[in-house]
Amino acid sequence: MGDPAARDWNTMSTTTGHAQRVRDFITDGIRAGVYGARSKLPTERALAAQLAVPRSAVRDALAVLESGGAVTRIIGSGTYVRAAASGPPPAEPSPPSASPAEIMEARLLVEPRLAELAAINADQDDFARFDDCIRQGDAADDFEAFEHWDAALHQAIARSTHNRLVIELYAMITRARDLTAWGELKRRSLSAERRDHYRREHHAIVAALKARDAAAAETALLGHLERVRSNLLGR
């Protein structure tokens, strides 16, 4: 049968390609001054129509741009170019090639430690963002929607550390995921039962963060990632 991760190594999913197209469009617009500092970006619906891509691809692209600090999303208002981007934004460093197994190893090293900082530094806006991701993830009734809000929660936790180096480190991991067949691997591994497990684990992680219980948050996040690794890679 072979290793599923190896078989998918050179496969780029259509969704990933669409998300990359959206990111390139927005980044090019920022660099060219089409979208200035603090300006509001078009809505997800408008971007999807303009670029002929699914809205899920737009959501994925905006989540990555937010994790990298290029834009900020305000619930109920929209997505805005960050003030720090008043000049041309620096080019994103290209992540090294990494297999899904290597990405999981990196996540297991980084994210549990990251939870400790999040428990200490997260503010009320971060808590509101966690709650929104949880609510949307609970309501998601298809793979694309659930995967979007799953990724958005992990990115929100990274952002809540308020440590720019940590945020960029996690953004690098996210970009590495976008260069692999991660999406298709995750799709094949995600049953309804496993999705329910992930939802319960997300609730436990957020509850620990909001209680500012760093040890519990670290333990919950580590257990969650170990389950993800087992489901994706069979180990």
N, C-alpha and C positions, 0 to 999 in steps of 0.2 A: 504493500500500500504506500510506503514512503512517508516522509514527514510532511504533514499538511502545510506547515509554515514554509518549508523549503519549496514545495510545489507552487506556492503562491508568491514566492519571493519577488519575481519580476512582473507581477500582475498589478496594474493600477486600476482601481475601481472607477467607474464612471462618476460616481458621486464625488470622489476625491478630486477628479479632474475638473468638475464643475466648481467645487469650492476654491480650488486654486485659481480658476479664471476670475471668480468674484474678488478674491484677495488681490490679484494683480490689477484688476480694474480700479479698485478703491485706492490701493497704494500708489498707482500711477497718477490717479486724480489728485491725491494729496501732494505728491511731488511736483505736479504741474501747477498747483495752486487752484485747481478747480474746486477743491474742498479745502477751505482755509481753516485756521485754528478756530475752534469752537463752533464751526458750521455744522449744520445738521445734514446727515446723509439721507439719501432717498430711503423710503420705506422698504422693508423686505419684499413686499409685493411688487413695488416698482422696479427694484433691482432684478428680481426674478424675471419679470416681463422684459426688461431692457436687454438682459443678457441671455434670455431663453434657457434658463436653468431652473431646477426645482427650488422652492423656498427653503427646503432642508439644506441645500447647498449654500444658500445665502446665510442661513443661521450658523452653519458650521464655520463659514469664512469669517463672520463677524465675531464669533467666539474666539477664534484664533487671534484676530486683530486686537481684540480687547485684552486677551491674555498677554499679548506683546506690548501693550501700552499705546497702541496707535489710536484707538478710539475708546469711547466710554459709552455704555448703554444705560439709559435711565428708564426704569420701568414706567410705562404709561406716557412717556414723552418721545423717546426715539434714540437714535444713535448719533453721537457727536464726535468730531475730530477733537482729540485732546489738545489743550492749550499749548502743551510742550511741543506740539508738532507745527509750530508757526513757521519754521523753515522746513526744507526738504528733510523728511525722516531718514535716519540712517538705514542703509540696506540691512535686511535681516540676515544674520549669519546662516549659511547653509548648514544644516545638520549633517553629520556623517551618516553614511549608509548604515542601517541597523535592521536586523531581523526582528520579527515580533517577539522572539524569545529574549533578545537583547533589550528591547524596549521594556518588557516586563521586569527584567532584572533592574533596570534603571529606575523604574517606577517604585519597585519594592525598596530600593535604597533611599530614594528621595522623599516620596510622599508621606510615609509615616513620620519622618522627622519634621516635615513641613507642617504637619498637623499641630505639633507643639507650638510653633510660632503663631499659627492661625488662632489657636485657643487663647493666646496671650494678646495678640494685636488686633483681632477682628473687631469691627465697630458695628453699630446698629444698622448701618447701610449694608454691611456685609451679611449680617444675620437676615436682613430682608431679602437679599439676593439668594442666600441659601434656601430660604423658605419658598421663594418663587421657583427655584429649580426643582425642589422636592415636589411642590404642588403640580408643576407641569409634567414632571416625570411620572408621577402617580396617574395623571390623566392620559398619558401617551398611550395610544392604542395601536401603534405600528412601530416597526423597528427604527425607521429614520427618526421619528419624533423622540422615542425613548433614548436612542443613542445620542441625539443632540443634547438632551437635558442631562443625561449622564455625564457627558464630557463637560457641559457647562458648569455642573456642580463642582467637579474636580478643578476646573479652571478658576471658579469663584473662590475655592478654598486657597489656591495658590495666591490669588490676588489679595486675599484677606490677610496675608502675612505682612503686607505693606513693606516688603523688602524687595527692592528692585532687582537685585541679583538672583534671589530665589524665583521671582516671577519670570525673569528671562530664562533661567535654567529650565523651569517647567514649560515655558513656551518652546524651547528647543526640543523637548521631548514630544510635545504636541506636533511640531513640524515634522519630526522623524516619523511619527505615526502616519502623517498624511502622505509620506513617500512610500509606504508599504501597502500591502494588501490587507491591512488591519481591519478595515470595514467589512470586507467579505468574510474574513476569518471570524470576526465577532458575530456577523449575521448567522453563520452556520452553527455557531456554538450556543446561540441564545434561544432557549426554549421559554415558554410561558412560565414554567416553574422557576427557572433560573432568573428570569426577570423579576419575579416576585421576591426572590432572595436578595437580589441587588437593591430593590426598593427598601426592604427592611433594613439592610445594612446602611444605606444612605441615611435613613432616618436616625439610626443609632449614631452615626458619625456626626451628624448635625446636632443632635441632642447633646453630645459630649462637648462639641465646640461651643455651643451656646451656654453650657454650664461652666465653661472655661476649665474643663477637666482635661488637661493636656495628656495625661497618661491614658485615660479612657479613649480619647480621640485617636491617639496613636495606635492603640491596640485595635480599635474598631476599623481604622483605615487599613492597617496591616492585614487583618483577617479578611477584609473585603478584597484586597488585591490578591491575596493568596487564592481565594475562590475564583477570581477572574482568571488567574494564571492556570489553575487546574482545568477550568472549563475551556479555555482557549487552546492550551497546549497539552493537556492530559497529564500534567505533573504538578 
